Amino acid sequence: MPAVTTATTKNGAPAETDPSREIGLLLQRLMFAQRPRFMDVIREYDLIAPHWIALQTLDEPKPMGELAKALSCDNSNVTWITDRLEERGLLTRSAAPHDRRVRLLVLTKKGRALREEISERLAEPPPEVAELSQDDQRVLRDILRRAVERIDAGE
């Protein structure tokens, strides 16, 4: 990904830019820089990204259609993904209490344990964040926490 460029005035001073746009670009750079580490960790557990997203998404039992929405794919892809996870004992399919035709995806104890283990590994801060001062880390954490709370409030 190209470097984030900052607009400048004629005298070379930083120009006033939309901070939300710059934040978006900076978050993208930080996330993309972590992709190799993320992929290495989940590969150690013989998973691919859609498997990991499925494990993260299944806090509560969900119909396959909801998982398809979370993965931005069609139901046939979800079937393949969930078949692999079920073969490994990480999730089960069960009938929904309100409609036995609906199959719910449910994480098993083994699936929850694996999700927790991987989450712990991925929670290790990237060096770019770990090298910030403790005060800067707290400020960044608090701002990100407020942003995530807005996401959670919309659910």
NUZA-70450 format. One line per field, with one value per residue: residue in three letters; chain; x, y, z of N, C-alpha, C in turn. Coordinates in steps of 0.001 Angstrom, whole numbers, plus 500000, padded with zeros to 6 digits. Layout:
<atoms>
resn: (Ala,...) $
chain: (A,...) $
n.x: (X,...) $
n.y: (Y,...) $
n.z: (Z,...) $
ca.x: (X,...) $
ca.y: (Y,...) $
ca.z: (Z,...) $
c.x: (X,...) $
c.y: (Y,...) $
c.z: (Z,...) $
</atoms>
This chain:
<atoms>
resn: (Met,Pro,Ala,Val,Thr,Thr,Ala,Thr,Thr,Lys,Asn,Gly,Ala,Pro,Ala,Glu,Thr,Asp,Pro,Ser,Arg,Glu,Ile,Gly,Leu,Leu,Leu,Gln,Arg,Leu,Met,Phe,Ala,Gln,Arg,Pro,Arg,Phe,Met,Asp,Val,Ile,Arg,Glu,Tyr,Asp,Leu,Ile,Ala,Pro,His,Trp,Ile,Ala,Leu,Gln,Thr,Leu,Asp,Glu,Pro,Lys,Pro,Met,Gly,Glu,Leu,Ala,Lys,Ala,Leu,Ser,Cys,Asp,Asn,Ser,Asn,Val,Thr,Trp,Ile,Thr,Asp,Arg,Leu,Glu,Glu,Arg,Gly,Leu,Leu,Thr,Arg,Ser,Ala,Ala,Pro,His,Asp,Arg,Arg,Val,Arg,Leu,Leu,Val,Leu,Thr,Lys,Lys,Gly,Arg,Ala,Leu,Arg,Glu,Glu,Ile,Ser,Glu,Arg,Leu,Ala,Glu,Pro,Pro,Pro,Glu,Val,Ala,Glu,Leu,Ser,Gln,Asp,Asp,Gln,Arg,Val,Leu,Arg,Asp,Ile,Leu,Arg,Arg,Ala,Val,Glu,Arg,Ile,Asp,Ala,Gly,Glu) $
chain: (A,A,A,A,A,A,A,A,A,A,A,A,A,A,A,A,A,A,A,A,A,A,A,A,A,A,A,A,A,A,A,A,A,A,A,A,A,A,A,A,A,A,A,A,A,A,A,A,A,A,A,A,A,A,A,A,A,A,A,A,A,A,A,A,A,A,A,A,A,A,A,A,A,A,A,A,A,A,A,A,A,A,A,A,A,A,A,A,A,A,A,A,A,A,A,A,A,A,A,A,A,A,A,A,A,A,A,A,A,A,A,A,A,A,A,A,A,A,A,A,A,A,A,A,A,A,A,A,A,A,A,A,A,A,A,A,A,A,A,A,A,A,A,A,A,A,A,A,A,A,A,A,A,A,A) $
n.x: (500851,500533,502391,500947,499914,500257,498542,499970,500554,501349,503732,504806,503909,501886,498700,495312,493453,490760,490233,488954,489098,491868,492376,491028,492672,495097,494402,493868,496469,497843,496401,496758,499499,499686,498665,500344,501344,498963,497950,499983,499659,497008,497356,499054,497281,496032,494045,492069,491401,488461,487587,488481,487063,484487,484647,484989,482602,480603,479541,477104,474669,473999,472074,473006,472706,473070,475760,476791,476231,477938,480376,480271,479502,478058,475569,476475,479252,479504,478620,480740,482812,481808,481535,484236,485017,483288,484114,486487,485619,484981,482651,479094,476050,472734,469201,467037,465204,462763,462141,462535,463538,465481,468919,471158,474359,476724,479262,481570,482891,485588,485923,485462,487602,489781,489323,489698,492408,493709,492845,494137,496789,496707,496155,498468,500286,501084,504461,504618,502722,503317,505694,504998,504584,503450,501426,500504,499600,497467,495743,495214,494004,491700,490326,489882,488331,486007,485106,484571,482563,480515,480017,479127,476818,475168,474436) $
n.y: (498823,502260,505018,507127,510188,513585,516509,519616,523125,526001,526923,524665,523799,521588,520982,521670,518842,516480,514975,512523,511112,510816,509270,506937,506098,505710,503686,501638,501227,500346,498003,496490,496165,494337,492037,489848,488712,488013,486114,484186,483300,482190,480198,478453,477019,475559,476902,479027,482418,482776,480685,481571,483980,482946,481509,483665,485022,483428,483854,483452,480915,480737,481045,479608,481446,483952,483803,483710,486323,487737,486876,487837,486250,483583,481075,478511,478651,479022,476573,474892,475996,475649,472887,472056,473082,471703,469053,469115,469263,471732,473140,472608,471599,472416,471955,474745,475980,477288,476639,473768,473317,475157,475363,475798,477130,476192,476873,474523,473352,472873,474483,477029,477174,477086,479434,481314,480864,481591,484248,485354,485173,486865,489231,490302,493232,495043,495857,498558,499758,498844,500141,502715,505291,504531,506280,507229,504798,504255,506413,505903,503367,504073,505761,504023,502143,503630,504001,501343,500767,502240,500728,498359,499321,499671,497137) $
n.z: (500000,499213,500639,503142,502108,502859,502338,501359,501920,499805,500894,501950,504410,506419,505051,506001,506469,506023,508998,509578,507207,506904,509174,508448,506297,507665,509505,507675,506604,508893,509492,507118,507219,509229,508178,507127,509547,510833,508974,509144,511796,511834,509935,511251,512722,510882,509433,507287,506276,505994,507690,510178,510444,510571,513016,514764,514402,515410,518128,519274,518526,515045,512030,508869,506805,508031,508705,506134,505308,507038,506075,503567,501342,499312,500226,499468,499637,502376,503265,502486,504050,506678,506698,506759,509258,510915,510486,511863,514402,515476,515247,515338,513716,514373,514839,514680,517450,516953,514349,512800,510290,509862,510138,512706,513339,515657,517899,519191,522354,521909,519634,520717,522511,520754,519320,521384,522014,519611,519440,521643,520781,518539,519775,520648,520550,517546,516582,515890,517452,520015,520487,521022,523517,526884,527666,525157,524122,525859,525273,522555,522808,524313,522540,520362,521680,522236,519611,518853,520686,519584,517324,518537,519775,517634,516901) $
ca.x: (500000,501373,502494,499907,500432,499585,498521,500732,500270,502408,504995,505264,503296,500765,497391,494236,492751,489667,490879,488347,489647,493245,492290,490697,493871,496087,493943,494106,497905,498192,495800,497421,500849,499574,498104,501223,501380,497641,497878,500902,499077,495883,497865,499606,496151,495457,492833,492153,490696,487023,487385,488691,485931,483349,484829,484765,481222,479655,479405,475817,474261,473488,471764,474049,472506,473695,477207,477067,476267,479158,481508,480001,479552,476775,475393,477269,480590,479386,478525,482106,483562,481317,481872,485625,485065,482575,484989,487518,484981,484977,481270,478052,474806,471585,467924,466586,464023,461551,461867,463493,464136,466624,470083,471997,475771,477039,480648,481769,483864,486880,485925,485629,488970,490680,489110,490339,493861,494146,492598,495236,497988,496520,496049,499801,500301,502126,505582,504347,501914,504045,506792,504466,504633,502281,500362,499938,498853,496195,494895,494779,493058,490436,489648,489402,487254,484785,484653,483994,481299,479503,479676,478338,475511,474367,474083) $
ca.y: (500000,503451,505820,508133,511501,514692,517696,520733,524441,526463,527089,523359,523450,520649,521587,521122,517786,515852,514008,511190,510462,510422,508158,505755,505667,505221,502384,500667,500910,499556,496676,495766,495813,493191,490883,488666,488111,487410,484911,483192,482735,481286,479030,477519,476215,474956,477641,480117,483595,482576,479849,482417,484906,482152,481256,484919,485457,482536,484009,482822,480105,481548,480318,479705,482679,485071,483669,484095,487790,488184,486546,488426,485192,482891,479942,477340,478832,478807,475130,474351,476481,475007,471458,471892,473328,470610,467882,469276,469307,473104,473587,471623,472139,471916,472525,475915,475623,477888,476074,472665,473348,476067,474778,476767,476802,476359,476534,473524,473747,472880,475662,478219,477162,477464,480864,482057,480735,482419,485648,485766,485366,488029,490426,490865,494459,495155,496672,499983,500223,498517,501097,504000,505452,504002,507287,507195,503551,504404,507327,505167,502350,504689,506241,502850,501541,504411,503704,499991,500851,502721,499563,497464,499936,499516,495726) $
ca.z: (500000,499148,501856,503322,501756,503512,501494,501910,501360,498893,501619,502433,505697,506243,504800,506815,505751,506765,509887,509518,506009,507208,510127,507652,505575,508626,510001,506599,506547,510070,509344,506025,507664,510130,507468,507118,510886,511009,508143,509710,513023,511572,509207,512242,513204,509671,509096,506330,506790,506219,508883,511342,510533,511040,514450,515479,514222,516075,519581,519541,517363,513940,510804,507854,506041,508754,508535,504743,505276,507716,505214,502249,500328,499204,501144,499073,500217,503822,503460,502396,505217,507897,506617,507223,510701,511579,510415,512891,515713,515969,515299,515005,513171,515121,514412,515437,518236,516383,513019,512654,508953,509938,510805,513411,513522,517076,518234,520233,523382,521215,518769,521564,523045,519659,519065,522472,521862,518484,519807,522526,519945,517675,520611,520856,519751,516533,517070,515670,518582,521241,520669,521475,524978,527596,527598,523804,523989,526580,524505,521369,523267,524716,521337,519628,522479,521995,518249,518866,521425,518619,516503,519381,520021,516416,516670) $
c.x: (500890,501364,501332,500530,499592,499660,499308,500292,501434,503748,505490,504701,502153,499445,496359,493496,491643,490275,490271,488860,491075,493270,491985,491909,494920,495686,494148,495574,498319,497647,496518,498836,500823,499093,499051,501283,500068,497558,498794,500293,497948,496323,498468,498526,495405,494106,493130,491277,489190,486718,487468,487527,484699,483466,484558,483300,480244,479694,478142,475487,473619,473102,472872,473929,473135,475213,477602,477135,477548,480395,481388,480150,478197,476769,476225,478692,480568,479295,479915,482902,483117,481549,483273,485712,484361,483419,486058,486931,484898,483578,480343,476893,473667,470318,467575,465318,462713,461166,462917,464111,465382,467735,470923,473415,476145,478494,480667,482732,485262,487002,486130,487051,489964,490546,489810,491866,494383,493951,493700,496509,497875,496404,497411,499920,501388,503240,505326,503526,502669,505150,506309,504593,503376,501121,499697,499121,497493,495225,494346,493736,491701,489646,489083,488255,485946,484239,483986,482671,480183,479073,478745,476931,474590,473909,472719) $
c.y: (501231,504209,506796,509470,512552,515882,518810,522022,524834,526605,525782,522939,522470,521398,520936,520083,517244,514789,512615,510419,509977,509261,506867,505212,505080,503858,501303,500263,500021,498137,495868,495354,494579,491922,489680,487964,487386,486090,483816,482511,481773,480058,477997,476581,475556,475572,478611,481245,483369,481670,480715,483384,484163,481901,482518,485324,484661,482636,483321,481942,480988,480645,480532,480990,483892,485007,484063,485612,488318,487958,487179,487387,484499,481641,478723,477441,478583,477315,474517,474741,475738,473498,471216,472076,472223,469337,467923,469353,470695,473710,472425,472368,471563,472601,473713,475549,476136,477299,475010,472598,474226,475394,475899,476237,477154,475970,475477,474084,473840,474113,476939,478312,477587,478952,481706,482033,481627,483898,486183,486040,486639,489326,491033,492098,494434,496054,498168,500583,499988,499529,502494,504079,504854,504989,507282,505919,503650,505296,506614,504109,502965,505192,505065,502179,502289,504141,502332,499980,501348,501590,498652,498019,499782,498105,495397) $
c.z: (500000,500469,501928,503005,502450,502577,502178,501241,500463,499603,502242,503775,505452,506044,505715,505977,506636,507669,509801,508304,506273,508196,509381,506909,506521,509196,508945,506544,507700,509942,508261,506410,508561,509427,507432,508473,511166,510236,508690,510938,512676,510773,510149,512772,512041,509330,507959,506861,506963,507417,510135,511528,511046,512542,515271,515471,515078,517601,520054,518339,516298,512777,509779,507038,506708,508642,507116,504626,505903,506857,503830,501141,500264,500080,500756,499610,501719,504118,503444,503645,506480,507877,507154,508734,511481,511577,511500,514297,516314,516015,514979,514366,514006,514613,515299,516201,517620,515029,512736,511261,508920,510720,511407,513502,514952,517298,519326,521278,522759,520320,519557,522120,521971,519358,520127,522330,520734,518804,520701,521724,519107,518465,520926,519971,518679,517058,516940,516800,519891,521534,521051,522995,525597,527536,526220,523592,524678,525806,523270,521737,523583,523511,520551,520372,522250,520590,518198,519633,520513,517697,517292,519631,518818,516162,517193) $
</atoms>
